[in-house]
Amino acid sequence: MEAVELYLSKGDYRSALRNALEIGDEIRRLLALTEVLTAFPREEVLSHMLETLESISGTPEKALAYSILGRALYTLDRDGDAEAYFENAIGIAGSIDSPRIKGEVLAGIARNLVLSDRYKDGLELFREAVELLQASRGLSSATTSSLIKVARLIEKSADEIPNEMAIEFYELARDVYASIFFKLQAKYIEDKIELIRDVLKRGKTAVEELLDKGEVEPAISMMRFLPLEGRAIAMLELAYWLYLHEQPKLGRRVFDDALEIVFVGKFRPTDRELDGIARRFLRIGFLEEPLILAGVIRDDKIASELLGEVALAYARWGDKAKARSIAEGIRDESVKNRVLEALEGESYVGHEQGLPLTGGGEGGGAVPEDDRRSQIQGEVEQEGSDSAGEGDDPGDTGDEVQLRGAEGID
């Protein structure tokens, strides 16, 4: 799996495909091929997936495999074929005699439905899986173990759903935890539900309060519940906050997520808002982010003024070649000439004290900060899972169906 991910990250799709085909476990091979197909949508990859599917003999594994193929076909916009594969997956799962194994398999199929953005169908199937497992539980430790795994799968799905429907998934996971007396986990999820409802009600203010308390990961997680109209600029502001507080790796992750929303175009911030946040990045010594944002701004004058500031900043940092390259690309001729003259005469040194050589000022939306430049260092320390796990699972039995087909390549 790791080799496949590495080759995909480098754009070496042939090597990724070759490594995926070398994976012995059919379910894991299918998952790896799904990732390859997403990045490298070729009939050749799909053909290998179909061959792998045909080589699977076990009924539970076959049902999961059909759902993985369905998920892959959705990524190719072959919705009709995808639906047929999911229907086959559910049909095959229905033939399983053991209620416990059937419940696990249905949960795996439900997870793949969620990963295909079929949230409502996924939720219904998760509920069916839970009902099956709870009805067959009795005093069986194996069934309790299955319930724990399914609850975690439901919770994981809820964590990835970008709208308020996540609440229904969290509520289901909470109820399952409560039914097996995982009181701390049930309380943890209930608190998360209350937080989501607060964000849905108060919006950006609720997220800012989390940041004020230093609760960075919850703030990032709650961003997905902000109104689409203001989500991108709120995420860019959060990215700035993370850079400012010496968490550049996490800040870049949020910055990139915000850019995805901007590129969609429907709910993009105004050019003035983008210019304002870009200048805040400049003031704390980050140059790449303002350069990227300048490329997103549609207004030539605003983009040119910002590019001029970025070019002068690169010159102050000693990269005169980069500064000149940026200046040459400025679309507004008057701004370009002014910046090039400043670079030639090295008058950008005075600009280090905040003198606007390009005449752009701070732009609308910028919030005054100290004019210091700081090269922020440090890496984000991973604090582990944000779930409050309770004890170990009861012992697994040899015939237990692992929900491998529901987890994805990661």
C-alpha positions as CSV (number, residue, x, y, z in Angstrom):
1,M,0.0,0.0,0.0
2,E,2.8,2.4,1.0
3,A,4.6,1.9,-2.3
4,V,1.4,2.5,-4.3
5,E,0.8,5.8,-2.4
6,L,4.4,6.9,-2.9
7,Y,4.3,6.3,-6.7
8,L,0.9,8.0,-7.0
9,S,2.2,11.0,-5.2
10,K,5.1,11.2,-7.7
11,G,2.7,10.8,-10.7
12,D,4.4,7.5,-11.6
13,Y,1.1,5.7,-12.4
14,R,2.7,2.7,-14.1
15,S,4.8,1.8,-11.1
16,A,1.8,2.3,-8.8
17,L,-0.2,-0.1,-10.9
18,R,2.6,-2.6,-11.0
19,N,2.9,-2.5,-7.2
20,A,-0.8,-2.7,-6.7
21,L,-1.0,-5.9,-8.7
22,E,1.7,-7.5,-6.5
23,I,-0.5,-7.2,-3.4
24,G,-1.5,-10.7,-2.4
25,D,-4.7,-10.0,-0.5
26,E,-7.5,-9.5,-3.0
27,I,-9.4,-6.9,-1.0
28,R,-6.3,-4.8,-0.4
29,R,-5.3,-5.2,-4.0
30,L,-8.8,-3.9,-5.1
31,L,-8.4,-0.9,-2.7
32,A,-5.0,-0.1,-4.1
33,L,-6.3,-0.4,-7.7
34,T,-9.2,1.9,-6.8
35,E,-6.7,4.6,-5.8
36,V,-4.7,4.0,-9.0
37,L,-7.9,4.2,-11.1
38,T,-8.9,7.5,-9.4
39,A,-5.5,9.1,-10.4
40,F,-5.1,7.1,-13.7
41,P,-8.5,6.4,-15.1
42,R,-7.7,3.8,-17.7
43,E,-9.7,0.7,-18.9
44,E,-6.5,-1.3,-18.2
45,V,-6.8,-0.5,-14.5
46,L,-10.5,-1.3,-14.4
47,S,-9.8,-4.6,-16.2
48,H,-7.3,-5.6,-13.5
49,M,-10.0,-4.8,-10.9
50,L,-12.5,-7.0,-12.6
51,E,-10.0,-9.8,-12.8
52,T,-9.3,-9.5,-9.1
53,L,-13.1,-9.5,-8.4
54,E,-13.5,-12.8,-10.4
55,S,-10.7,-14.4,-8.4
56,I,-12.5,-13.9,-5.0
57,S,-14.4,-16.9,-3.9
58,G,-15.7,-16.2,-0.3
59,T,-19.2,-14.7,-0.1
60,P,-18.4,-11.9,2.4
61,E,-15.3,-10.9,0.5
62,K,-17.2,-11.0,-2.8
63,A,-19.9,-8.7,-1.5
64,L,-17.3,-6.2,-0.2
65,A,-15.4,-6.4,-3.5
66,Y,-18.5,-5.6,-5.5
67,S,-19.0,-2.4,-3.4
68,I,-15.3,-1.4,-3.9
69,L,-15.9,-1.7,-7.7
70,G,-19.1,0.4,-7.3
71,R,-17.1,3.1,-5.5
72,A,-14.4,3.0,-8.2
73,L,-17.0,3.4,-11.0
74,Y,-18.5,6.4,-9.3
75,T,-15.2,8.1,-9.5
76,L,-15.3,7.6,-13.3
77,D,-18.8,9.1,-13.5
78,R,-20.3,5.7,-14.5
79,D,-23.1,6.0,-12.1
80,G,-25.4,3.4,-13.7
81,D,-22.7,0.7,-13.5
82,A,-21.8,1.8,-10.0
83,E,-25.3,1.4,-8.8
84,A,-25.6,-2.0,-10.3
85,Y,-22.4,-3.1,-8.5
86,F,-23.7,-1.8,-5.2
87,E,-27.0,-3.6,-5.7
88,N,-25.1,-6.8,-6.4
89,A,-23.0,-6.3,-3.3
90,I,-26.1,-5.9,-1.1
91,G,-27.7,-8.9,-2.8
92,I,-24.7,-11.1,-2.1
93,A,-24.5,-9.9,1.5
94,G,-28.1,-10.9,1.9
95,S,-27.2,-14.6,1.3
96,I,-24.9,-14.7,4.2
97,D,-26.3,-17.0,7.0
98,S,-24.5,-15.5,10.0
99,P,-26.2,-12.3,11.2
100,R,-22.9,-11.1,12.7
101,I,-20.9,-11.6,9.5
102,K,-23.8,-10.2,7.4
103,G,-23.9,-7.1,9.7
104,E,-20.2,-6.5,9.3
105,V,-20.4,-6.9,5.5
106,L,-23.3,-4.5,5.2
107,A,-21.4,-2.0,7.3
108,G,-18.4,-2.3,4.9
109,I,-20.8,-1.7,1.9
110,A,-22.3,1.2,3.7
111,R,-18.8,2.7,4.2
112,N,-18.2,2.5,0.5
113,L,-21.5,4.2,-0.2
114,V,-20.4,7.0,2.0
115,L,-17.1,7.2,0.2
116,S,-19.1,7.5,-3.0
117,D,-21.0,10.5,-1.6
118,R,-24.2,8.4,-1.2
119,Y,-24.7,9.5,2.4
120,K,-28.4,8.8,2.8
121,D,-28.1,5.2,1.4
122,G,-25.0,4.7,3.5
123,L,-26.8,5.7,6.6
124,E,-29.7,3.4,6.0
125,L,-27.4,0.5,5.4
126,F,-25.4,1.3,8.5
127,R,-28.6,1.3,10.5
128,E,-29.6,-2.1,9.0
129,A,-26.2,-3.5,10.0
130,V,-26.5,-2.2,13.5
131,E,-30.0,-3.7,13.9
132,L,-28.7,-7.1,12.7
133,L,-25.8,-7.1,15.1
134,Q,-27.8,-5.9,18.1
135,A,-30.6,-8.5,17.5
136,S,-28.0,-11.3,17.4
137,R,-25.8,-10.0,20.2
138,G,-26.9,-11.9,23.3
139,L,-23.8,-12.5,25.4
140,S,-21.5,-13.0,22.4
141,S,-18.2,-11.2,22.8
142,A,-17.6,-11.6,19.1
143,T,-20.8,-9.7,18.2
144,T,-19.9,-7.0,20.7
145,S,-16.5,-6.7,19.0
146,S,-18.3,-6.3,15.7
147,L,-20.5,-3.6,17.1
148,I,-17.5,-1.7,18.3
149,K,-15.8,-1.9,14.9
150,V,-19.0,-0.8,13.1
151,A,-19.5,2.1,15.5
152,R,-16.0,3.3,14.8
153,L,-16.7,3.0,11.0
154,I,-19.8,5.0,11.4
155,E,-18.0,7.6,13.4
156,K,-15.2,7.8,10.9
157,S,-17.7,8.3,8.1
158,A,-19.3,11.1,10.1
159,D,-15.9,12.8,10.4
160,E,-15.7,13.0,6.7
161,I,-19.1,14.2,5.7
162,P,-19.0,17.9,4.8
163,N,-22.5,18.9,5.8
164,E,-25.0,18.7,8.7
165,M,-26.0,15.1,7.7
166,A,-22.9,14.1,9.7
167,I,-25.1,14.6,12.8
168,E,-27.3,11.7,11.9
169,F,-24.2,9.5,11.6
170,Y,-22.8,10.7,14.9
171,E,-26.1,10.0,16.6
172,L,-26.1,6.5,15.3
173,A,-22.5,5.9,16.5
174,R,-23.3,7.4,19.8
175,D,-26.3,5.1,20.3
176,V,-24.2,2.0,19.4
177,Y,-21.5,3.0,21.9
178,A,-24.2,3.6,24.6
179,S,-25.8,0.2,23.9
180,I,-22.5,-1.6,24.7
181,F,-21.8,0.7,27.7
182,F,-19.0,2.7,26.1
183,K,-20.1,5.7,28.1
184,L,-17.1,7.9,27.6
185,Q,-17.1,7.4,23.9
186,A,-20.9,8.1,23.7
187,K,-20.4,11.3,25.7
188,Y,-17.5,12.4,23.5
189,I,-19.7,12.1,20.4
190,E,-22.6,13.8,22.1
191,D,-20.3,16.8,22.9
192,K,-19.2,16.8,19.2
193,I,-22.8,16.9,18.1
194,E,-23.5,19.9,20.4
195,L,-20.4,21.6,18.9
196,I,-21.6,21.1,15.4
197,R,-25.0,22.5,16.2
198,D,-23.4,25.5,17.7
199,V,-21.3,26.1,14.6
200,L,-24.4,25.7,12.4
201,K,-26.2,28.3,14.6
202,R,-23.4,30.8,15.2
203,G,-21.1,30.2,12.3
204,K,-17.6,31.6,12.2
205,T,-17.8,33.0,15.7
206,A,-18.1,29.5,17.2
207,V,-15.0,28.4,15.3
208,E,-13.0,31.5,16.4
209,E,-13.8,30.7,20.0
210,L,-12.3,27.3,19.6
211,L,-9.1,28.9,18.3
212,D,-9.1,31.3,21.2
213,K,-9.1,28.3,23.5
214,G,-6.3,26.6,21.5
215,E,-8.5,23.8,20.2
216,V,-7.0,23.8,16.7
217,E,-8.1,20.3,15.5
218,P,-11.7,20.7,16.5
219,A,-11.7,24.2,14.8
220,I,-10.4,22.7,11.6
221,S,-13.0,19.9,11.8
222,M,-15.8,22.3,12.3
223,M,-14.9,24.4,9.3
224,R,-16.8,22.0,7.1
225,F,-20.1,23.1,8.8
226,L,-19.7,26.8,8.0
227,P,-21.9,28.3,5.2
228,L,-20.3,27.8,1.8
229,E,-20.4,31.5,1.0
230,G,-17.8,32.3,3.8
231,R,-16.1,29.0,4.2
232,A,-13.1,29.7,2.0
233,I,-12.1,33.0,3.5
234,A,-12.6,31.6,7.0
235,M,-10.3,28.7,6.2
236,L,-7.7,31.1,4.8
237,E,-7.9,33.1,8.0
238,L,-7.4,29.9,10.0
239,A,-4.4,29.0,7.9
240,Y,-2.9,32.4,8.7
241,W,-3.6,31.9,12.4
242,L,-1.8,28.5,12.2
243,Y,1.2,30.0,10.5
244,L,1.3,32.8,13.0
245,H,1.2,30.3,15.9
246,E,4.1,28.3,14.4
247,Q,2.1,25.4,12.9
248,P,3.1,25.9,9.2
249,K,2.5,22.3,8.2
250,L,-1.1,22.3,9.4
251,G,-1.5,25.8,8.1
252,R,-0.6,24.7,4.6
253,R,-3.0,21.8,4.8
254,V,-5.9,24.2,5.6
255,F,-4.6,26.7,3.0
256,D,-4.7,24.1,0.3
257,D,-8.2,23.0,1.3
258,A,-9.4,26.6,1.1
259,L,-7.9,26.9,-2.4
260,E,-10.0,23.9,-3.5
261,I,-13.2,25.8,-2.6
262,V,-11.9,29.0,-4.3
263,F,-11.1,27.1,-7.5
264,V,-14.6,25.7,-7.7
265,G,-15.6,29.3,-8.1
266,K,-19.3,29.3,-7.0
267,F,-18.6,30.5,-3.4
268,R,-15.2,32.2,-3.9
269,P,-14.2,35.2,-1.7
270,T,-14.0,38.7,-3.2
271,D,-10.8,39.9,-4.7
272,R,-10.4,42.4,-1.9
273,E,-10.8,39.6,0.7
274,L,-8.1,37.5,-1.0
275,D,-5.8,40.5,-1.3
276,G,-6.3,41.3,2.4
277,I,-5.4,37.9,3.7
278,A,-2.5,37.6,1.2
279,R,-1.0,40.8,2.7
280,R,-1.3,39.4,6.2
281,F,0.7,36.4,5.1
282,L,3.3,38.8,3.7
283,R,3.6,40.7,7.0
284,I,4.7,37.5,8.8
285,G,7.3,36.5,6.2
286,F,5.4,34.0,4.1
287,L,5.7,34.7,0.4
288,E,4.5,31.6,-1.5
289,E,1.0,31.9,-0.2
290,P,0.5,35.5,-1.3
291,L,2.0,34.6,-4.7
292,I,-0.6,31.8,-5.1
293,L,-3.5,34.1,-4.0
294,A,-2.4,36.7,-6.5
295,G,-2.8,34.2,-9.3
296,V,-6.4,33.6,-8.1
297,I,-7.4,37.2,-8.0
298,R,-9.4,38.2,-11.1
299,D,-9.0,42.0,-11.0
300,D,-5.8,42.9,-12.8
301,K,-5.1,46.0,-10.8
302,I,-5.5,44.3,-7.4
303,A,-3.5,41.3,-8.5
304,S,-0.7,43.4,-9.9
305,E,-0.4,45.5,-6.8
306,L,-0.1,42.3,-4.7
307,L,2.4,40.8,-7.1
308,G,4.5,43.9,-6.8
309,E,4.6,43.6,-3.0
310,V,5.6,39.9,-3.3
311,A,8.3,40.7,-5.8
312,L,9.8,43.4,-3.4
313,A,9.6,41.0,-0.5
314,Y,11.6,38.4,-2.4
315,A,14.2,41.1,-3.2
316,R,14.5,42.0,0.5
317,W,15.0,38.3,1.3
318,G,17.9,38.3,-1.2
319,D,16.2,36.4,-4.1
320,K,16.5,39.1,-6.8
321,A,16.1,36.7,-9.7
322,K,12.8,35.5,-8.3
323,A,11.8,39.1,-7.6
324,R,12.5,40.1,-11.2
325,S,10.7,37.1,-12.6
326,I,7.6,37.9,-10.6
327,A,7.8,41.6,-11.6
328,E,8.1,40.7,-15.3
329,G,4.8,38.8,-15.0
330,I,2.8,41.7,-13.6
331,R,-0.1,42.5,-16.0
332,D,-0.6,46.2,-15.1
333,E,2.2,48.0,-17.0
334,S,2.3,51.0,-14.6
335,V,2.7,48.8,-11.6
336,K,5.2,46.6,-13.4
337,N,7.4,49.5,-14.4
338,R,7.3,51.0,-10.9
339,V,8.4,47.7,-9.3
340,L,11.1,47.1,-11.9
341,E,12.5,50.6,-11.2
342,A,12.5,49.9,-7.5
343,L,14.3,46.7,-8.0
344,E,16.9,48.3,-10.3
345,G,17.5,51.1,-7.9
346,E,17.3,48.9,-4.8
347,S,14.8,51.4,-3.3
348,Y,12.9,48.4,-2.0
349,V,15.0,48.6,1.1
350,G,12.9,51.4,2.5
351,H,9.9,49.3,1.7
352,E,11.0,47.0,4.5
353,Q,9.6,49.5,6.9
354,G,6.2,49.3,5.3
355,L,6.4,52.0,2.7
356,P,4.1,50.9,-0.2
357,L,6.2,51.3,-3.3
358,T,3.4,49.8,-5.5
359,G,0.8,52.1,-4.1
360,G,-1.4,49.2,-3.1
361,G,-1.6,49.9,0.6
362,E,-3.1,47.1,2.7
363,G,-6.2,46.6,0.6
364,G,-9.7,46.0,1.8
365,G,-10.1,43.4,4.5
366,A,-6.6,43.5,5.9
367,V,-6.4,43.6,9.7
368,P,-3.4,45.7,11.0
369,E,-0.7,43.5,12.5
370,D,2.8,44.3,13.8
371,D,5.1,44.9,10.8
372,R,7.7,42.4,12.0
373,R,9.0,39.7,9.8
374,S,9.4,36.3,11.4
375,Q,10.5,33.1,9.8
376,I,8.2,30.7,11.6
377,Q,9.6,27.3,12.2
378,G,8.4,24.1,13.8
379,E,6.4,21.1,12.9
380,V,3.0,20.1,14.0
381,E,3.1,17.4,16.6
382,Q,0.4,14.8,16.1
383,E,-1.5,14.3,19.2
384,G,-2.9,11.0,18.2
385,S,-6.5,10.1,17.9
386,D,-9.1,12.6,19.0
387,S,-11.4,9.7,20.0
388,A,-11.7,8.8,23.7
389,G,-11.3,5.0,23.2
390,E,-12.5,2.7,26.0
391,G,-10.5,-0.4,26.6
392,D,-9.7,-3.2,24.1
393,D,-12.1,-5.0,21.9
394,P,-13.3,-8.3,23.1
395,G,-11.4,-11.2,21.5
396,D,-11.9,-11.7,17.8
397,T,-12.9,-15.1,16.5
398,G,-11.2,-16.9,13.7
399,D,-14.1,-16.6,11.2
400,E,-14.6,-12.8,11.8
401,V,-14.8,-10.7,8.6
402,Q,-12.4,-7.8,8.8
403,L,-13.9,-4.7,7.3
404,R,-10.8,-4.2,5.1
405,G,-12.9,-3.3,2.2
406,A,-14.3,-0.3,4.0
407,E,-11.2,1.6,5.0
408,G,-9.5,2.8,1.9
409,I,-5.9,2.7,1.1
410,D,-4.8,4.8,4.0
